C-alpha cells in the first residue's frame, strides 16, 4: 500500500468518527475545528454539515490530486462549505514528518465557509 493510500484510509477512518463527542481515536489522534462562520450557523445546520463531511466520498482527480482524501467541498443551503485535514507533529508546533504514521501525526479537520478561506 502506498503512503497516499494509507493516508486516505486513515483520513476516511478519522472523518467517520466526526459524530462522536471524543473525536479521534487512540490509533488516529486528532480534533476538529469549526470556523466562526460555521459555528454561527444554526445547530441543525451544523449537524447536517458534520454528517455531510463524515460521509463525503465524492473524490476525483480534480479535488483529490494526491489521493489522500484530505479536502472536500460541499453545498449547504446555497453556501459552499470546505473541509480540510492538516497533519501536525504530536507537539502541535510543526507539520508531521509522516502523515501515514499515526504515532507521528495529529490530524486537525477544519470545516469552514468557502468565503472564510
Secondary structure, DSSP 8 states (H G I E B T S, - for coil): --HHHHHHHHHHHHHTTTTSSS-SBTTB-EEEEE-HHHHTS-HHHHHHHHHHHHH-----TTT-TTS---EEEEEETTEEEEEEEEEE-TTSSSB-S-TT-GGG-EEEEEEEEGGG-
